[in-house]
Amino acid sequence: MTRWIAQWHPDDPAFWQTTGKTVARRNLLFSILAEHLGFTVWTLWSIVAAKLGSYSFSTDQLFWLVALPNLVGSALRIPYTFGPARFGGRNFTVVSALLLLVPAVLLGVAVSDPGTPYWLFLVIAATAGVGGGNFASSMANITYFYPRDRQGSALGLNAAGGNIGVSSVQLVLPLVIGAFGLAWAGWFWVPLIVVAAACAWLFMDNLSVARARPREQLAVAGNAQTWIMSLLYVGTFGSFIGYSTAFPLLAKSLFPGAPWQAVAFAGPLLGSLIRPLGGWLSDRLGGARVTLWNFALMAVGVALVGAATTSGNFWMFFLTFQLLFLTAGVGNGSTYRMIPAIFLALAGPDRVEEGKRQASAAVGIISAVGAFGGFLVNRGFGMSFAATGSPATALLTFAAFYVACFAITWWCYVRTAGAPRLAEARV
């Protein structure tokens, strides 16, 4: 069975009210389900690495296991972006969901053998990167379903539903592992993945208007706006996924006796739930302005976490880290809202469909580079511990980066003289 919709005009108010809204919401719902499981599989190793004490790996080696899925996931986001346009959003969601079975099953097998070597753990952790690719295909697909004035909220909800997968895995896995053993960190997700793939097959749609050739989509790589936004997304989403996956191992290393397992899920949940607020505020105030001041708060947040790491107080460390999760979540929503606004403004009112295609293609590159930030955060912590036994050097580097992002956002998008066309569109 193949389900393609040939006529799709979400910016037509009459079409939206009579037909578009219902179809768009249905596709958004099941896109969120599949993307949610993508994030859970992608970030499994944030908990599993902290539970590998019997294998006697160093802190730096464990951070490698957490970092590799981020690296692979960021690379996969570029080809995954082209999937919905080439094969159809529904069709590609089914395939990308089923691919999640590979890392889940391999993890269940590997941790059942106490003799599994470190290099094999690295390979299996890398396969979890397929979960990271799901985000790009899902966001590129959902962009086409919604009218321009609702894309910020729709993309925010889609992303938040996926991002909550990080919180889910950090809440559920310690309980599952405690009850059934470490192997169930993989086996637990298998039936849920099958259900998500089946729902996508039965209830989602393909849009003919979203079809485009990869060569046409890759043309956005030559646009400077793609790379500016990629850098900003490293600061927002890269921080979110990096801090989410690093927190359990970081907390265990700094505060060995603290109840980190009971609260590790809270930060990713906060960052995920607040993400739609970033999109909502951006729809009303402009994504660039929200992003600008959000980076300022992120720099303050890193400074507070740095102070808390030397306080000896786990709860101070935990609470200051929540500011980082909150601001990363708001920034995720605001930067993602900027992408379609920028490319629609550059295309002009007479080339709306072209602007949408460019925005959808840019999502892949921007989300790929942004996800790479998750790898950099974990490697930053790993190298900082290996060199100094402390995360201080990594945190100082992160703070300097946020200051640079603040300056770039102001220069490129906020000052009217610097980007008059974009400023008029209230990016």
C-alpha positions as CSV (number, residue, x, y, z in Angstrom):
1,M,0.0,0.0,0.0
2,T,1.3,3.4,-1.0
3,R,-0.4,6.6,0.2
4,W,0.6,9.8,-1.6
5,I,-1.1,13.2,-1.3
6,A,-0.8,15.1,-4.6
7,Q,-2.5,18.4,-3.6
8,W,-1.3,20.1,-0.5
9,H,-1.8,23.8,0.3
10,P,-1.5,24.4,4.0
11,D,-1.1,28.2,3.6
12,D,-4.6,28.4,2.0
13,P,-6.9,29.1,5.1
14,A,-9.9,27.2,3.6
15,F,-7.8,24.1,2.7
16,W,-6.2,24.2,6.2
17,Q,-9.4,24.3,8.1
18,T,-11.3,21.7,6.0
19,T,-8.5,19.2,5.2
20,G,-5.0,20.2,6.1
21,K,-5.2,20.5,9.9
22,T,-6.5,17.0,10.5
23,V,-4.0,15.3,8.2
24,A,-1.1,17.4,9.5
25,R,-1.9,16.6,13.1
26,R,-2.1,12.9,12.4
27,N,1.3,12.8,10.7
28,L,2.8,14.9,13.5
29,L,1.5,12.5,16.1
30,F,3.1,9.4,14.6
31,S,6.2,11.3,13.6
32,I,6.7,12.2,17.2
33,L,6.3,8.5,18.3
34,A,8.9,7.3,15.9
35,E,11.3,10.2,16.6
36,H,10.9,9.7,20.3
37,L,12.1,6.1,20.0
38,G,14.9,7.3,17.8
39,F,16.2,9.5,20.6
40,T,15.9,6.8,23.2
41,V,18.0,4.4,21.2
42,W,20.4,7.2,20.3
43,T,21.0,8.1,24.0
44,L,20.9,4.6,25.5
45,W,24.6,4.7,26.1
46,S,24.3,7.7,28.4
47,I,23.0,5.2,31.1
48,V,24.7,2.0,29.8
49,A,28.2,3.6,30.0
50,A,27.6,4.5,33.6
51,K,26.6,0.9,34.4
52,L,29.7,-0.8,32.9
53,G,31.7,-0.8,36.2
54,S,32.5,-4.5,35.9
55,Y,34.4,-3.9,32.7
56,S,37.0,-1.5,34.3
57,F,37.0,1.1,31.6
58,S,38.5,4.5,32.3
59,T,36.4,7.7,32.5
60,D,37.7,8.9,29.2
61,Q,36.9,5.5,27.6
62,L,33.3,5.7,28.9
63,F,32.9,9.2,27.5
64,W,33.9,7.8,24.1
65,L,31.1,5.3,24.3
66,V,28.7,8.2,25.1
67,A,30.2,10.4,22.4
68,L,30.2,8.0,19.4
69,P,26.5,7.8,18.9
70,N,26.4,11.5,18.7
71,L,29.2,11.6,16.1
72,V,27.5,8.9,13.9
73,G,24.0,10.4,14.4
74,S,25.2,13.8,13.3
75,A,26.7,12.4,10.1
76,L,23.6,10.4,9.3
77,R,21.3,13.5,9.5
78,I,22.4,14.8,6.1
79,P,21.3,11.7,4.1
80,Y,18.3,11.2,6.4
81,T,17.1,14.7,5.4
82,F,16.9,13.7,1.8
83,G,14.9,10.5,2.7
84,P,11.4,12.0,2.9
85,A,11.8,14.0,-0.3
86,R,13.1,11.0,-2.2
87,F,11.0,8.2,-0.8
88,G,8.1,9.9,0.9
89,G,7.8,10.9,4.6
90,R,5.7,7.9,5.6
91,N,7.8,5.4,3.8
92,F,11.1,6.7,5.2
93,T,9.7,6.9,8.7
94,V,8.9,3.2,8.6
95,V,12.4,2.2,7.4
96,S,14.2,4.5,9.8
97,A,12.2,3.2,12.7
98,L,13.0,-0.4,11.8
99,L,16.7,0.4,11.7
100,L,16.6,1.1,15.4
101,L,16.3,-2.6,16.0
102,V,20.0,-3.0,15.1
103,P,21.6,-1.1,18.0
104,A,18.9,-2.3,20.4
105,V,19.5,-6.0,19.7
106,L,23.3,-5.7,19.5
107,L,23.4,-4.0,22.9
108,G,21.3,-6.8,24.4
109,V,23.7,-9.4,23.1
110,A,26.9,-7.6,23.9
111,V,26.3,-6.9,27.6
112,S,25.2,-10.5,28.1
113,D,28.8,-11.6,27.6
114,P,31.3,-10.4,30.3
115,G,34.1,-11.0,27.8
116,T,32.9,-8.5,25.2
117,P,36.0,-6.4,24.3
118,Y,36.0,-2.6,24.4
119,W,36.4,-2.2,20.6
120,L,33.2,-4.1,20.1
121,F,31.4,-1.9,22.5
122,L,32.6,1.1,20.5
123,V,31.2,-0.5,17.3
124,I,27.8,-1.2,18.9
125,A,27.6,2.3,20.4
126,A,28.3,3.7,17.0
127,T,25.3,1.9,15.5
128,A,23.0,3.7,18.0
129,G,23.7,6.8,15.8
130,V,20.9,5.7,13.5
131,G,18.5,7.1,16.1
132,G,20.1,10.5,15.8
133,G,19.3,10.6,12.0
134,N,15.6,10.2,12.6
135,F,15.3,13.8,13.9
136,A,16.4,15.3,10.6
137,S,14.1,13.2,8.4
138,S,11.2,13.9,10.8
139,M,11.7,17.6,10.9
140,A,12.2,17.9,7.2
141,N,9.0,16.0,6.6
142,I,6.8,17.9,9.1
143,T,7.9,21.3,7.7
144,Y,5.8,20.6,4.6
145,F,2.6,19.8,6.4
146,Y,2.2,23.1,8.3
147,P,1.5,26.7,7.2
148,R,4.3,29.3,7.7
149,D,2.7,30.9,10.7
150,R,2.4,27.6,12.5
151,Q,5.7,26.0,11.7
152,G,7.4,27.3,14.8
153,S,4.9,25.6,17.1
154,A,4.6,22.5,15.0
155,L,8.4,21.9,14.7
156,G,8.8,22.7,18.4
157,L,6.2,20.0,19.3
158,N,7.8,17.5,16.9
159,A,11.3,18.2,18.3
160,A,10.1,18.2,21.9
161,G,8.4,14.8,21.5
162,G,11.6,13.4,20.2
163,N,13.8,15.2,22.7
164,I,11.8,13.7,25.6
165,G,13.1,10.3,24.4
166,V,16.4,11.3,26.2
167,S,14.5,11.8,29.4
168,S,12.5,8.6,28.9
169,V,15.6,6.5,28.6
170,Q,17.2,8.0,31.6
171,L,14.1,7.6,33.7
172,V,13.2,4.1,32.6
173,L,16.5,2.4,32.0
174,P,17.8,2.4,35.6
175,L,14.5,0.8,36.6
176,V,14.6,-1.8,33.8
177,I,18.3,-2.6,34.4
178,G,17.7,-2.9,38.2
179,A,14.8,-5.3,37.6
180,F,15.9,-7.4,34.7
181,G,19.7,-6.9,34.2
182,L,21.8,-4.8,31.8
183,A,20.9,-6.8,28.7
184,W,17.3,-5.4,28.9
185,A,18.7,-1.9,28.2
186,G,18.5,-3.1,24.6
187,W,15.7,-5.7,24.6
188,F,13.2,-3.5,26.3
189,W,12.8,-1.2,23.2
190,V,12.4,-3.9,20.6
191,P,8.5,-4.3,20.7
192,L,8.1,-0.5,21.0
193,I,10.1,0.0,17.8
194,V,8.0,-2.5,16.0
195,V,4.8,-0.7,17.1
196,A,6.1,2.7,16.0
197,A,7.0,1.4,12.5
198,A,3.6,-0.2,12.1
199,C,1.8,3.0,13.1
200,A,3.9,5.0,10.6
201,W,2.9,2.5,7.9
202,L,-0.8,2.6,8.7
203,F,-1.4,6.2,9.6
204,M,1.1,8.5,8.0
205,D,1.2,10.1,4.5
206,N,3.6,10.9,1.7
207,L,3.4,14.4,0.1
208,S,4.1,14.7,-3.6
209,V,4.8,18.4,-3.3
210,A,7.7,17.6,-0.9
211,R,9.6,15.6,-3.6
212,A,13.0,17.0,-4.6
213,R,16.2,15.8,-6.0
214,P,19.2,15.5,-3.6
215,R,21.2,17.8,-6.0
216,E,18.6,20.5,-5.7
217,Q,18.5,20.1,-1.9
218,L,22.3,20.2,-1.6
219,A,22.4,23.6,-3.3
220,V,21.7,25.2,0.1
221,A,25.2,24.1,1.2
222,G,26.4,27.0,-0.9
223,N,24.3,29.5,1.2
224,A,26.2,31.2,4.0
225,Q,23.0,31.3,6.1
226,T,23.1,27.5,6.3
227,W,26.5,27.5,7.9
228,I,25.8,30.4,10.3
229,M,22.7,28.7,11.5
230,S,24.6,25.4,11.8
231,L,27.0,27.0,14.2
232,L,24.2,28.5,16.3
233,Y,22.5,25.1,16.4
234,V,25.7,23.6,17.7
235,G,25.3,25.9,20.6
236,T,21.7,25.0,21.3
237,F,20.9,21.5,20.2
238,G,24.5,20.4,20.5
239,S,24.5,21.5,24.1
240,F,21.2,19.8,24.8
241,I,22.2,16.4,23.5
242,G,25.7,16.8,24.8
243,Y,24.7,17.7,28.3
244,S,21.9,15.2,28.4
245,T,24.2,12.3,27.5
246,A,27.1,13.5,29.6
247,F,25.2,14.3,32.8
248,P,24.9,10.8,34.2
249,L,28.6,9.9,33.8
250,L,29.7,13.4,34.8
251,A,27.6,13.3,38.0
252,K,28.8,9.8,38.8
253,S,32.5,10.9,38.3
254,L,32.2,14.1,40.4
255,F,29.8,12.8,43.1
256,P,30.2,9.0,43.3
257,G,27.7,8.5,46.2
258,A,25.0,10.9,44.9
259,P,21.6,9.7,43.7
260,W,22.2,10.8,40.2
261,Q,20.2,7.8,38.8
262,A,17.0,9.2,40.4
263,V,17.2,12.6,38.8
264,A,19.2,12.3,35.6
265,F,16.0,12.3,33.5
266,A,14.9,15.7,34.9
267,G,17.2,18.0,32.9
268,P,16.5,16.4,29.5
269,L,12.7,16.4,30.3
270,L,12.9,20.1,31.2
271,G,14.8,20.9,28.0
272,S,12.4,18.9,25.9
273,L,9.2,20.4,27.4
274,I,10.4,23.9,27.2
275,R,11.4,23.6,23.5
276,P,7.9,24.5,22.2
277,L,8.1,27.6,24.3
278,G,11.1,28.7,22.3
279,G,9.2,28.2,19.1
280,W,6.1,30.0,20.5
281,L,8.1,33.0,21.7
282,S,9.9,33.1,18.3
283,D,6.6,33.2,16.4
284,R,5.7,36.3,18.4
285,L,9.0,38.1,19.1
286,G,11.3,36.8,16.4
287,G,13.7,33.8,16.7
288,A,16.8,35.9,16.5
289,R,16.0,38.0,19.5
290,V,15.0,35.0,21.6
291,T,18.2,33.2,20.5
292,L,20.4,36.2,21.2
293,W,19.5,36.6,24.9
294,N,19.2,32.8,25.4
295,F,23.0,32.5,24.5
296,A,23.7,35.1,27.2
297,L,21.9,33.0,29.8
298,M,23.7,29.9,28.6
299,A,27.1,31.5,29.3
300,V,25.8,32.4,32.8
301,G,24.6,28.9,33.3
302,V,28.0,27.3,32.5
303,A,29.7,29.7,35.0
304,L,27.3,28.6,37.7
305,V,27.8,24.9,36.9
306,G,31.6,25.5,37.1
307,A,31.2,26.9,40.6
308,A,29.0,24.0,41.6
309,T,31.5,21.3,40.5
310,T,33.9,22.5,43.2
311,S,31.3,23.1,45.9
312,G,31.1,19.4,46.9
313,N,27.3,19.8,46.9
314,F,25.6,17.5,44.4
315,W,22.2,19.3,44.6
316,M,23.8,22.7,43.8
317,F,25.4,21.0,40.8
318,F,22.1,19.4,39.8
319,L,20.1,22.7,40.1
320,T,22.6,24.8,38.2
321,F,22.7,22.2,35.4
322,Q,19.0,22.6,35.1
323,L,19.5,26.2,33.8
324,L,21.7,24.8,31.0
325,F,18.9,22.3,30.1
326,L,16.3,25.0,30.2
327,T,18.2,27.5,28.0
328,A,19.3,24.8,25.6
329,G,15.7,23.8,25.2
330,V,14.4,27.3,24.5
331,G,17.3,27.8,22.1
332,N,16.5,24.7,20.2
333,G,13.0,26.0,19.6
334,S,14.1,29.5,18.7
335,T,16.9,28.5,16.3
336,Y,14.7,26.0,14.5
337,R,12.1,28.6,14.0
338,M,14.7,30.9,12.4
339,I,15.5,28.4,9.6
340,P,12.2,28.5,7.6
341,A,11.9,32.2,8.3
342,I,15.3,32.9,6.9
343,F,14.9,30.9,3.7
344,L,11.4,32.1,3.0
345,A,12.6,35.7,3.4
346,L,15.5,35.1,1.1
347,A,13.3,33.4,-1.5
348,G,10.7,36.2,-1.5
349,P,6.9,36.1,-1.6
350,D,6.8,34.9,-5.2
351,R,8.8,31.8,-4.6
352,V,7.3,30.3,-1.4
353,E,7.6,26.7,-2.5
354,E,11.2,27.1,-3.4
355,G,11.8,28.7,0.0
356,K,10.2,25.8,1.7
357,R,12.3,23.3,-0.2
358,Q,15.5,25.2,0.7
359,A,14.5,25.4,4.3
360,S,13.7,21.6,4.4
361,A,17.1,20.9,2.9
362,A,18.9,23.3,5.2
363,V,17.4,21.4,8.2
364,G,19.5,18.4,7.3
365,I,22.8,20.2,7.2
366,I,22.0,22.4,10.2
367,S,20.7,19.5,12.4
368,A,23.7,17.4,11.4
369,V,26.3,20.0,12.3
370,G,24.3,20.8,15.5
371,A,24.2,17.2,16.6
372,F,28.0,17.1,16.2
373,G,28.0,19.5,19.2
374,G,26.9,16.5,21.3
375,F,30.0,14.7,20.3
376,L,32.2,17.7,21.1
377,V,30.6,18.2,24.5
378,N,31.3,14.6,25.6
379,R,34.8,14.6,24.1
380,G,35.4,17.9,25.8
381,F,34.5,16.5,29.2
382,G,36.5,13.3,28.5
383,M,39.7,15.1,27.5
384,S,39.3,17.6,30.4
385,F,39.1,14.7,32.9
386,A,42.0,12.9,31.2
387,A,44.2,16.0,31.3
388,T,43.3,17.6,34.7
389,G,40.9,15.2,36.5
390,S,38.3,18.0,36.3
391,P,35.6,19.3,33.9
392,A,36.7,22.9,34.4
393,T,38.6,23.3,31.2
394,A,35.7,22.0,29.1
395,L,33.2,24.3,30.9
396,L,35.4,27.4,30.3
397,T,35.6,26.5,26.6
398,F,31.8,26.1,26.4
399,A,31.2,29.5,28.0
400,A,33.5,31.2,25.5
401,F,31.6,29.5,22.6
402,Y,28.3,30.8,23.9
403,V,29.7,34.3,24.0
404,A,30.8,34.0,20.4
405,C,27.3,32.7,19.4
406,F,25.7,35.7,21.1
407,A,27.9,38.0,19.0
408,I,27.2,36.1,15.7
409,T,23.5,36.2,16.3
410,W,23.5,39.9,17.0
411,W,25.7,40.7,14.0
412,C,23.9,38.5,11.4
413,Y,20.3,38.7,12.4
414,V,19.4,41.3,15.1
415,R,21.1,44.5,13.9
416,T,18.9,45.9,11.1
417,A,21.7,47.5,9.3
418,G,23.5,44.2,9.0
419,A,20.6,42.1,7.6
420,P,17.8,44.4,6.5
421,R,15.9,41.9,4.5
422,L,16.0,39.3,7.2
423,A,15.3,41.8,10.0
424,E,12.2,43.0,8.2
425,A,11.0,39.4,8.1
426,R,11.5,39.2,11.8
427,V,13.6,36.0,11.6
